[in-house]
Amino acid sequence: MQRHLTTILIGATLLALAACGSDDTTSQGADNRPLVDTTWVIDGLISGNDVSSVPENSEASITISDGTAAVHTGCNRGNANVEITDDTITFSPMATTMMACEPALMDLESAVTRVLAGEVDYVIDADRMTISSEGADGATIGLTLIAK
């Protein structure tokens, strides 16, 4: 009888611990993707309170590995050294290729490189990431990304 009671108590304790561990509202029940060694595809541009989509058929992405960000701006490719904390990424000046592209892709590139200049805040929620900072005019600028 005592052995049966001990088994019930252990089972109840495990259930209580599991319930406490599942109250993670930031990941909404899913594991957050890691910042490093994940390709993050840019799917939105933040300007102030507005979020706009990227041009159709464009490919822009960021992959951070070994202290370096490999960036595809939608037109050109570039690299920047990065320093990462729990909630910020600091990008060194980015070296990029210098190809000319159609105007929509050049606009995308301009938005991406403007955001990825200096220190930005980042938040990861499951397979989504938001990167943001304050623009020259004081308004929020940023990117929304999805893990590939």
N, C-alpha and C positions, 0 to 999 in steps of 0.2 A: 504494500500500500504506500509506504514512504517513497519507494522507488518510482511509483507511478506519479505521486505528487511532485517529486523532483523533476521528472520529465515534463510535466505540465507547466511548472514554474519556469523552466528553461525555455520552453516553447513560447510562453507568454512574454518573457523578457526579450527574446529574439524578435518577436512581432512588434513589440514596442520600439525597439531600436530601429527596426526597418522603417516604421512609420515616421520616426523622428528624422531619419536620413532622407526621406523622400520629399521633404518640404522645401525643395530648392526652386524658388520662383524664377530665378534668373535663367535657368536652362529649360524651364517648362517641361521637366520630365525627360529631357534628352541630354546627352553628354555634349558639352561644348567642344567644338573642334579646336585643335591647337593653333595658336597664332603662327608658330614656326613650322616649316615644312608642309604647309598647306597652300595650295594655289587658291587665292581669293579672287573671284571674278567680279569686276565692277559692274553693277547693274543699275545704279542710281547716282545722281549728282545732287548734293544738298546745297541750296543757296538760301540763306535766311531760314524761313519756315517752310520753304518749298522743296520738294524732291521731284526731280525729273528723270525720265529714263534715258539711257544711253542710246545713241543712234542704232537703228536696226542693222543687223549683221556686223556690228563692231565687236572687237575683242579687246578688252582692257583687263589687266590682271596684275596682281602683286603676289610674289612668293618670297618669303623671308627665310633665309637659311644661313647659318654660320656668320651672323652679324651683317649680312648683306641683303638688300631688297632688290630682287630682279623685277623690273616693272615693264609691262607692255602698256603703253599709253593709249592704245587704239590706233596709233599711227606709227610711232617709233618705239624702240626698246631702250631701256636705260637701267642703270645700277646706282645704288646709293648705299653707303654704310648706314647702319641703324643701331640705336641704343634703345633697349626695351625695358620698361618698368611694368608694374602690375596694371597700369591704366594709361600709359603713354608710350608713343614711339617717336623717337627723334631721328629724322632723316637728315643726312649730310647733303650738301648740294649734289644733285643728280647729274650724271653724265649720260647723255642720250645720243642716239643716232640722229641724223638731221635730214630725213627724207621729207618731201612735201607730199601731202595727202589731200583728199577732197576736203572742202571746208568743214563739213560736219565732224570729220575725224580730227581735224586740226583744233576745232573747238573743244572736243572731248579731251585731247591731249593737253590743251591749255588748262582745263578744269582740273585734270588729274595732277599735273605738275604743280599747280598752284596750291592744292591741298597737301601734297607730299613734300612740302618745303618747311623744314624745321620740326618743331614739336607738335604732335597731334594727340588728341585723346582717342582711345579706342574702347569699344565694348563688343564682346562676343556673346551671342545668345544662340546656342545650338550650332547651326551651320550658317548663321548670319553674323556679319560684323559691320559696325558703323565706325567710321573714322571721321573726326571733325576737329576743327580749329576755328580761330577767329580770323576773318579776312582783314585786308587792309582797311576796309571801311567800318570794321567792328561787327559786321554781320557774320553769322555762322556759315562756314563753308565745309563741305565734307563729301564723303562717298559712302554708298551702301554697297556691300559685297556679299557674295554667297560662296561657300566653300565648294570647290570642284572635286 
